[in-house]
Amino acid sequence: MSRRYSLVYRHVSREYALSFLVAFLFFFFIFFINQILLIVQKILIKQIDYRSVLKAIIYSIPQFLLFTFPFSSLTASSMTLGDLGEHREILALRCSGISPRRIYLPILLISLLITGATFYTADYVLPYSSAQYRQLYTSLMQELPTLELVEGGSNTIGGKTIINKDVDGNTVTELVIFDSASRGEGQILSAPTATIDLYDPLHFVYLLELNQPQILHTRSGGEWALASGERAELFLDFSKQVGSIATVLPSQLSSKQLKAEISRYEISLAAEMVQYKKDLALLKEEVKAGRRSKDELKLFKKTRPINFYVQYYSAELHKKYALSAACTILLFLTFSLTMMRIRHGKLIGFGLSMLTAVVYWYLLFFAQLQIFSLPIPAALLIWAPNIILGVLGIALLLVLRRT
């Protein structure tokens, strides 16, 4: 009997591993192409050397592995069980007295390894690669000409548009600057010559020195003013143009760092909750005394304090756990395939996994949108897709076993 089970385990494990490899390459390619387009938009158009571009791509890979692992695990299970069902292998095993649980066991064990790999990627690899990516990106932006000076060229920084004629090094001639940052007002700066230097490489701030400038300031209502001088200085801030790449997002922190941030913000939330409970108790007494209405009480209960940062960091912390656990939990939706007699089982299994992946994606996306509007713990919202689809899979399996 043990030898018969070992043959089943090896066969199912081999089929699942091969299907996982195919599914992993499929999802990896989809997410990889999307990431390539983002990098082209940010870096490649700046004519950076291929070695740096390759590094940027490698550092960005862990960002989409968090979804590649669970969706690949789900797809591999669907394709494996669908293929075994199509070729009547599951029926043959059941006729031999081998329970379907023997088929599920190797799939579950491998999925647990994938769960561990997903969490390791989210908690260790992603924070490290994100830090390396930020460091690489910042160094590249400091070395590249963020403000490109070409003859007859123009540059836009926020509400300012800079136009110049000739360029000699960092000196330009016939410079004109249109500034429309203020609503209803505007400025036009012009100078026969000007020099541009990188003033703050870390924050991408340029210093523009204008010789014999003239400034035309227009106001709403047709009023205007003209001023001139021997010399003027103007700072050009490109930090917003480059983007907030230097900002560390909560999704790029480890679980230990997230827990530390949550504890820090929970202190202020606790103080808000104490005041809220005092006000609520006072309002209840006033309602009993007839001085306030029950509608006011219901409305006040809806204003229960929600700390933005506690919810945000908690959501990112539990998303690491939930996405890792999804590698195993979502498989229960595929186990019902062992109770069905279907043609083109592998294709049907692939279609079922795609549908499940889309549903899970949208449930998780919807949960993330609600963490700031609902007085519900972020952990419960983030785990909701796992709970819903996991319970649905188990219920479907139990119903089909009885039929």
C-alpha positions in Angstrom: 0.0 0.0 0.0 2.8 2.4 0.9 4.5 1.8 -2.5 1.2 2.4 -4.3 0.9 5.7 -2.5 4.6 6.6 -3.2 3.9 6.1 -6.9 0.8 8.4 -6.7 2.8 11.0 -4.8 5.6 11.0 -7.3 3.3 11.2 -10.3 1.1 14.0 -8.9 4.2 15.9 -7.7 5.9 15.7 -11.1 2.7 16.8 -12.9 2.2 19.7 -10.5 5.8 20.8 -10.6 5.8 20.9 -14.4 2.5 22.7 -14.5 3.8 25.2 -11.9 6.8 25.9 -14.1 4.6 26.6 -17.1 2.2 28.8 -15.1 5.1 30.6 -13.4 6.7 31.5 -16.8 3.3 32.6 -18.1 2.6 35.0 -15.2 6.2 36.1 -14.9 6.2 37.1 -18.6 3.0 39.1 -18.2 4.2 41.0 -15.1 7.7 41.3 -16.5 6.5 43.0 -19.7 4.5 45.5 -17.7 7.6 46.2 -15.5 9.8 46.6 -18.6 7.4 49.3 -19.9 7.6 51.2 -16.6 11.4 51.1 -16.6 11.5 52.3 -20.2 9.3 55.2 -19.3 11.5 56.1 -16.3 15.0 55.1 -17.3 15.6 53.7 -20.7 14.5 56.8 -22.5 17.4 58.6 -20.8 19.9 56.6 -22.8 21.4 54.7 -19.8 23.8 52.0 -20.4 22.4 48.5 -20.7 24.2 47.2 -17.6 22.3 49.7 -15.4 19.0 49.0 -17.1 19.6 45.2 -16.5 20.2 45.9 -12.8 17.1 48.0 -12.6 15.0 45.2 -14.1 16.5 42.6 -11.7 15.8 44.8 -8.7 12.2 45.3 -9.7 11.4 41.6 -10.2 10.5 40.8 -6.5 7.7 43.4 -6.8 5.6 41.2 -9.0 6.7 37.8 -7.7 4.3 38.3 -4.8 1.4 37.8 -7.3 3.2 35.4 -9.6 3.7 32.7 -6.9 0.1 32.4 -5.7 -1.4 32.6 -9.2 1.1 30.1 -10.5 0.3 27.7 -7.6 -3.4 28.0 -8.3 -3.0 27.5 -12.0 -0.7 24.5 -11.6 -3.2 22.7 -9.3 -6.1 23.4 -11.7 -4.2 22.1 -14.7 -2.9 19.1 -12.9 -6.2 17.9 -11.5 -8.0 18.8 -14.7 -5.5 16.7 -16.7 -5.8 13.8 -14.3 -9.5 13.9 -14.5 -9.6 14.1 -18.3 -7.5 10.9 -18.6 -9.6 9.1 -16.0 -6.6 8.7 -13.7 -8.5 10.0 -10.8 -11.3 7.6 -11.5 -8.8 4.7 -11.7 -7.3 5.7 -8.4 -10.6 5.8 -6.7 -11.6 2.4 -8.1 -8.3 1.1 -6.6 -9.4 2.3 -3.2 -7.1 5.3 -3.1 -8.8 8.4 -1.7 -8.6 11.7 -3.5 -6.9 13.0 -0.4 -3.8 11.1 -1.5 -3.8 13.3 -4.6 -4.2 16.5 -2.7 -1.4 15.8 -0.2 1.6 16.3 -2.5 0.0 19.4 -4.0 -0.6 20.9 -0.6 3.0 20.0 0.6 4.5 21.7 -2.5 2.2 24.7 -2.1 3.4 25.1 1.5 7.0 25.4 0.1 5.7 28.0 -2.4 4.0 29.8 0.5 7.3 30.0 2.3 9.1 31.2 -0.8 6.4 33.9 -1.3 6.8 35.2 2.3 10.6 35.2 2.1 10.3 37.2 -1.1 7.9 39.7 0.5 9.7 40.0 3.8 13.4 39.9 2.9 14.0 40.0 -0.9 11.6 42.8 -1.7 12.9 45.3 0.9 16.5 44.7 -0.1 15.8 44.9 -3.8 13.7 48.0 -3.4 16.5 49.7 -1.5 19.0 48.8 -4.2 16.6 50.0 -6.9 16.2 53.4 -5.2 20.0 53.7 -4.7 20.6 52.9 -8.4 17.9 55.2 -9.7 19.0 58.1 -7.6 22.7 57.7 -8.7 21.6 57.5 -12.3 19.5 60.6 -12.1 22.3 62.5 -10.5 24.6 61.6 -13.4 22.1 62.2 -16.1 21.2 65.6 -17.6 17.7 65.9 -16.1 17.6 69.3 -17.7 18.6 68.7 -21.3 20.0 71.8 -23.1 19.8 71.7 -26.9 19.7 74.5 -29.5 16.2 75.7 -30.0 15.0 73.4 -27.2 12.4 73.7 -24.5 12.0 72.2 -21.0 9.0 72.1 -18.7 9.2 72.1 -14.9 5.8 72.2 -13.3 4.2 75.4 -14.5 7.3 76.8 -16.1 8.3 76.4 -19.7 11.9 77.3 -20.7 12.8 78.1 -24.3 16.3 78.9 -25.5 18.2 79.5 -28.7 21.9 78.7 -28.8 23.7 76.5 -26.3 27.4 76.6 -25.3 28.2 74.3 -22.4 25.9 75.4 -19.6 25.3 78.8 -21.2 22.2 79.6 -23.3 21.2 82.6 -25.3 17.8 84.4 -25.8 16.2 82.6 -22.9 12.5 82.9 -22.4 10.6 81.5 -19.4 6.8 81.3 -19.3 5.5 80.8 -15.7 1.8 80.0 -15.4 2.0 78.4 -12.0 -0.3 81.0 -10.3 -3.9 80.8 -11.2 -5.1 83.9 -13.0 -1.6 85.4 -13.1 1.5 84.8 -15.1 5.1 85.8 -15.7 7.4 86.0 -18.7 11.1 86.1 -17.9 13.6 86.8 -20.7 17.4 87.3 -20.8 19.9 87.6 -23.6 22.2 85.1 -21.8 21.9 82.8 -18.9 23.9 79.9 -17.2 22.4 76.8 -15.7 24.2 74.7 -13.0 23.1 71.7 -10.9 22.7 73.3 -7.5 21.5 70.3 -5.4 22.3 66.9 -7.0 20.5 65.0 -4.3 17.1 66.7 -4.8 17.6 67.6 -8.5 17.5 71.4 -8.0 19.1 73.6 -10.7 20.3 77.2 -10.4 19.5 79.5 -13.3 21.5 82.8 -13.4 20.0 85.4 -15.8 22.0 88.3 -17.1 20.1 91.6 -17.7 16.7 89.9 -17.2 13.3 91.4 -17.9 10.2 90.3 -16.1 6.7 90.9 -17.4 4.1 90.1 -14.7 0.4 89.9 -15.7 -2.6 89.9 -13.4 -6.2 89.1 -13.8 -8.2 92.1 -15.1 -5.6 93.1 -17.7 -3.1 94.7 -15.3 0.6 94.2 -15.9 4.0 95.2 -14.6 7.4 95.3 -16.2 10.7 95.0 -14.3 14.4 94.7 -15.3 17.7 94.2 -13.6 21.4 93.5 -14.1 21.2 89.9 -12.7 18.7 87.5 -11.3 18.8 83.9 -9.9 16.0 81.3 -10.3 15.9 77.9 -8.7 14.4 75.1 -10.8 13.1 72.2 -8.7 13.0 68.9 -10.7 12.3 66.7 -7.7 8.6 66.2 -8.6 9.5 65.6 -12.2 11.9 62.8 -11.2 9.3 61.3 -8.9 9.2 60.1 -5.3 11.6 57.2 -5.9 13.5 58.0 -2.8 10.4 57.5 -0.7 10.2 54.1 1.0 6.7 52.7 0.6 5.1 50.5 3.3 5.0 47.6 0.8 8.8 47.8 0.6 9.3 47.4 4.4 9.9 44.1 6.2 7.3 42.8 8.7 9.5 43.8 11.6 9.7 47.4 10.3 5.9 47.5 9.7 5.1 46.2 13.2 7.4 48.9 14.6 5.6 51.6 12.6 2.2 50.3 13.6 3.1 50.3 17.3 4.2 53.9 17.0 1.0 55.1 15.4 -1.2 53.0 17.7 -0.2 55.2 20.6 -2.0 58.2 19.1 -4.9 56.1 18.0 -5.4 54.9 21.6 -5.6 58.5 22.8 -8.2 59.2 20.2 -10.2 56.1 21.2 -10.2 57.2 24.9 -11.7 60.6 23.9 -14.1 59.0 21.6 -15.4 56.6 24.3 -15.8 59.5 26.7 -17.8 61.5 24.2 -19.9 58.4 23.3 -20.8 57.7 26.9 -21.7 61.3 27.4 -23.9 61.3 24.3 -25.7 58.1 25.5 -26.5 59.8 28.8 -27.9 62.8 26.9 -30.0 60.5 24.7 -31.5 58.7 27.8 -32.3 62.1 29.3 -34.0 63.1 26.1 -31.7 66.0 25.3 -30.3 64.4 22.2 -31.9 62.1 19.6 -31.0 58.5 18.7 -30.2 59.6 15.2 -27.4 61.7 16.5 -26.1 58.7 18.4 -26.1 56.6 15.3 -24.4 59.3 13.4 -21.7 59.7 16.1 -21.0 56.0 16.1 -20.0 56.3 12.4 -17.3 58.7 13.4 -15.3 56.1 15.2 -11.6 57.1 14.9 -9.6 55.5 12.1 -5.8 56.2 12.1 -4.7 56.4 8.5 -1.2 55.1 9.1 -2.3 52.2 11.4 -4.7 51.0 8.7 -2.2 51.5 5.9 0.7 49.8 7.6 -1.5 47.0 8.9 -2.9 46.4 5.5 0.6 46.1 4.0 1.8 43.8 6.8 -1.1 41.4 6.4 -0.9 41.5 2.7 2.5 39.8 3.0 0.8 37.0 5.0 -2.4 36.8 2.9 -0.6 36.6 -0.4 1.7 33.9 0.9 -1.2 31.9 2.4 -3.1 32.3 -0.9 -0.6 29.9 -2.5 -2.3 27.1 -0.5 -5.8 28.4 0.4 -6.8 29.1 -3.2 -6.0 25.4 -4.1 -9.2 24.3 -2.3 -11.2 25.8 -5.2 -9.4 23.4 -7.6 -9.9 20.2 -5.6 -13.5 20.0 -6.7 -12.2 19.2 -10.2 -11.5 15.6 -8.9 -15.2 15.1 -8.5 -16.0 16.1 -12.1 -15.8 14.3 -15.4 -14.8 16.9 -17.9 -13.2 17.0 -21.3 -10.2 19.2 -22.0 -9.5 19.1 -18.3 -6.2 21.0 -18.5 -7.8 23.8 -20.5 -10.8 24.0 -18.2 -8.5 24.0 -15.2 -6.5 26.9 -16.8 -9.7 28.9 -17.4 -10.9 28.2 -13.8 -7.6 29.5 -12.4 -7.7 32.6 -14.5 -11.2 33.4 -13.3 -10.2 32.8 -9.7 -7.1 34.9 -10.1 -9.2 37.8 -11.4 -11.8 37.5 -8.7 -9.1 37.3 -6.0 -7.3 40.3 -7.5 -10.4 42.5 -7.5 -11.5 41.4 -4.0 -8.0 42.3 -2.7 -8.1 45.6 -4.6 -11.6 46.4 -3.2 -10.4 45.5 0.3 -7.4 47.9 0.0 -9.8 50.7 -1.0 -12.0 50.2 2.0 -9.3 50.2 4.7 -9.6 54.0 5.2 -13.4 54.3 5.0 -14.6 51.4 7.2 -14.0 51.1 11.0 -12.9 47.5 10.4 -9.4 46.2 11.2 -7.3 46.2 8.1 -6.2 42.7 8.8 -9.8 41.4 8.4 -10.3 43.3 5.2 -7.0 42.0 3.6 -7.7 38.4 4.7 -11.3 38.6 3.4 -10.5 37.4 -0.1 -8.6 34.3 1.3 -11.5 33.5 3.7 -14.2 33.9 1.1 -12.5 31.9 -1.7 -11.2 29.3 0.8 -14.6 28.7 2.4 -16.2 28.6 -1.1 -13.7 26.0 -2.2 -14.2 23.7 0.8 -18.0 24.1 0.6 -18.0 23.2 -3.1 -15.8 20.2 -2.5 -18.1 18.9 0.3 -21.2 19.4 -1.9 -19.8 17.5 -4.9 -18.6 14.7 -2.7 -22.1 14.0 -1.6 -23.5 13.9 -5.1 
